[in-house]
Amino acid sequence: MNYAQINYKYPLPKNFDSSNQEFDIFKNVSPENCRKMEIKFFKNIRISNNSILFNYFNIIKDSCISSMLFEKYQKNYKFFLKFIFPRLNFSSKRFLLITDEWTSNYYHWHIFALKKLALFKAENLVENSMLFLPKRYQRYKFVLPSLEKFGIKQNQIVFLHRKSNIKTAETAMVMAPQHHSEAFKEIREVILKNTQYKNLEFGNKIYISREGQLLRFIENEKEVTALLEKYGFKKLIMEKFSYDEQINIMRNAQYVVSPHGAGLTNILFMAENTNVLEMTTKPNPNKPLTDYYKLSTMLGINYFYQENDICGQKEVDNFHEVSLVIDLKKLEKNLQLMLNQ
């Protein structure tokens, strides 16, 4: 089963206000051209530890995260010198490539790596294949539990050390677009189906806090928490819970409030027609923060948005490296809109 090509038109946030400039980033969001997801097979190919496919002095462009990076590697002899000899030889095995140079964080792992794995599973390629992963992925607490839910056994995984590469008989790679609504729904279905249900009794109103984080935490956390508790929200720090616990927390949630951050990736486990309020900074016009807006709407989740001031500097280059000061009056208004949805 290949995910068919669709043209997805993003709906506006549920609290959209055309007279409010903070919603301008949503006025001209282009429809998503969700291209058909297809699998391509490469014979007698090598995989570098940073997830690049190559053979002799040719790099497979589609395994690079950008054309710029492809040009850099292709023109730089150091890449081929570093990987001149394979450390491991699996010349009789087929491998599945699901990683790239960004998939080591929680968001990119779920949105990109598991999206590819979902297609491999749908095409019945998981059972008789090996899976390559960079060795550092062993220490990420979400990687092995999530792979297990897709039927990947630990003896199918080859962890590759830094500056190493492997030779394979065949490597399968997904020619994947950035977003595809059907793929995201498939990830949700597979993970929920293979996670034992447990009610952790946190209720259906969840506040995902970034307390203790160095970036994008909330400066007036105490006041925000008090306001949210007034409306029945439970404050949770997601990294304190196991992977299965995070899944069950979110599958039971009807309302979620969170600053922009990796914790919001867990909306993958929420049911359709639930609600999420994302609190962000004023976006960089060249790269608006719309990742979770797009993900939530593709999953059928009602999305609410709130732009907030940043602490200290009025102008910054990287909006991922600031802390937020939440407007409590605006937050209360958005809570009331969301709860009356």
ChimeraX attribute file (.defattr): number of C-alpha atoms within 10 A of each C-alpha:
attribute: neighborCount
match mode: 1-to-1
recipient: residues
	/A:1	11
	/A:2	13
	/A:3	17
	/A:4	12
	/A:5	12
	/A:6	15
	/A:7	11
	/A:8	15
	/A:9	14
	/A:10	17
	/A:11	15
	/A:12	17
	/A:13	16
	/A:14	17
	/A:15	18
	/A:16	17
	/A:17	12
	/A:18	11
	/A:19	8
	/A:20	8
	/A:21	9
	/A:22	17
	/A:23	17
	/A:24	14
	/A:25	16
	/A:26	17
	/A:27	10
	/A:28	8
	/A:29	14
	/A:30	10
	/A:31	12
	/A:32	17
	/A:33	15
	/A:34	19
	/A:35	17
	/A:36	15
	/A:37	19
	/A:38	17
	/A:39	15
	/A:40	9
	/A:41	14
	/A:42	18
	/A:43	14
	/A:44	17
	/A:45	20
	/A:46	28
	/A:47	24
	/A:48	25
	/A:49	23
	/A:50	21
	/A:51	23
	/A:52	22
	/A:53	24
	/A:54	22
	/A:55	16
	/A:56	10
	/A:57	12
	/A:58	12
	/A:59	20
	/A:60	14
	/A:61	17
	/A:62	15
	/A:63	22
	/A:64	19
	/A:65	14
	/A:66	11
	/A:67	11
	/A:68	10
	/A:69	11
	/A:70	18
	/A:71	13
	/A:72	12
	/A:73	18
	/A:74	18
	/A:75	12
	/A:76	11
	/A:77	11
	/A:78	11
	/A:79	16
	/A:80	19
	/A:81	10
	/A:82	12
	/A:83	19
	/A:84	14
	/A:85	14
	/A:86	16
	/A:87	14
	/A:88	14
	/A:89	14
	/A:90	16
	/A:91	15
	/A:92	11
	/A:93	15
	/A:94	21
	/A:95	28
	/A:96	22
	/A:97	23
	/A:98	23
	/A:99	24
	/A:100	20
	/A:101	15
	/A:102	15
	/A:103	18
	/A:104	18
	/A:105	14
	/A:106	19
	/A:107	19
	/A:108	18
	/A:109	20
	/A:110	23
	/A:111	20
	/A:112	21
	/A:113	19
	/A:114	23
	/A:115	26
	/A:116	24
	/A:117	26
	/A:118	21
	/A:119	23
	/A:120	25
	/A:121	16
	/A:122	13
	/A:123	12
	/A:124	12
	/A:125	16
	/A:126	21
	/A:127	13
	/A:128	10
	/A:129	19
	/A:130	22
	/A:131	23
	/A:132	22
	/A:133	24
	/A:134	21
	/A:135	14
	/A:136	13
	/A:137	16
	/A:138	12
	/A:139	9
	/A:140	12
	/A:141	13
	/A:142	17
	/A:143	19
	/A:144	17
	/A:145	16
	/A:146	20
	/A:147	17
	/A:148	13
	/A:149	16
	/A:150	19
	/A:151	13
	/A:152	20
	/A:153	15
	/A:154	12
	/A:155	8
	/A:156	15
	/A:157	17
	/A:158	16
	/A:159	15
	/A:160	22
	/A:161	15
	/A:162	12
	/A:163	13
	/A:164	18
	/A:165	26
	/A:166	21
	/A:167	25
	/A:168	22
	/A:169	16
	/A:170	20
	/A:171	24
	/A:172	19
	/A:173	22
	/A:174	21
	/A:175	14
	/A:176	19
	/A:177	15
	/A:178	11
	/A:179	20
	/A:180	25
	/A:181	19
	/A:182	16
	/A:183	23
	/A:184	21
	/A:185	19
	/A:186	16
	/A:187	23
	/A:188	22
	/A:189	14
	/A:190	16
	/A:191	20
	/A:192	19
	/A:193	11
	/A:194	14
	/A:195	16
	/A:196	11
	/A:197	15
	/A:198	13
	/A:199	11
	/A:200	11
	/A:201	9
	/A:202	15
	/A:203	16
	/A:204	17
	/A:205	24
	/A:206	24
	/A:207	23
	/A:208	23
	/A:209	22
	/A:210	22
	/A:211	14
	/A:212	9
	/A:213	10
	/A:214	10
	/A:215	15
	/A:216	23
	/A:217	20
	/A:218	24
	/A:219	15
	/A:220	14
	/A:221	16
	/A:222	9
	/A:223	13
	/A:224	19
	/A:225	15
	/A:226	13
	/A:227	17
	/A:228	20
	/A:229	15
	/A:230	11
	/A:231	13
	/A:232	14
	/A:233	21
	/A:234	19
	/A:235	18
	/A:236	17
	/A:237	14
	/A:238	19
	/A:239	14
	/A:240	9
	/A:241	12
	/A:242	13
	/A:243	18
	/A:244	18
	/A:245	18
	/A:246	19
	/A:247	23
	/A:248	22
	/A:249	25
	/A:250	23
	/A:251	22
	/A:252	22
	/A:253	20
	/A:254	19
	/A:255	23
	/A:256	24
	/A:257	24
	/A:258	20
	/A:259	25
	/A:260	23
	/A:261	20
	/A:262	17
	/A:263	18
	/A:264	24
	/A:265	19
	/A:266	21
	/A:267	22
	/A:268	24
	/A:269	22
	/A:270	26
	/A:271	19
	/A:272	15
	/A:273	16
	/A:274	22
	/A:275	24
	/A:276	29
	/A:277	27
	/A:278	19
	/A:279	22
	/A:280	25
	/A:281	24
	/A:282	18
	/A:283	17
	/A:284	15
	/A:285	9
	/A:286	6
	/A:287	10
	/A:288	13
	/A:289	18
	/A:290	16
	/A:291	13
	/A:292	21
	/A:293	22
	/A:294	19
	/A:295	22
	/A:296	25
	/A:297	19
	/A:298	22
	/A:299	22
	/A:300	16
	/A:301	22
	/A:302	23
	/A:303	25
	/A:304	23
	/A:305	21
	/A:306	20
	/A:307	21
	/A:308	21
	/A:309	16
	/A:310	22
	/A:311	15
	/A:312	11
	/A:313	8
	/A:314	7
	/A:315	10
	/A:316	12
	/A:317	8
	/A:318	10
	/A:319	19
	/A:320	16
	/A:321	12
	/A:322	20
	/A:323	23
	/A:324	24
	/A:325	22
	/A:326	24
	/A:327	14
	/A:328	15
	/A:329	10
	/A:330	12
	/A:331	21
	/A:332	16
	/A:333	11
	/A:334	18
	/A:335	20
	/A:336	11
	/A:337	13
	/A:338	20
	/A:339	12
	/A:340	7
	/A:341	12
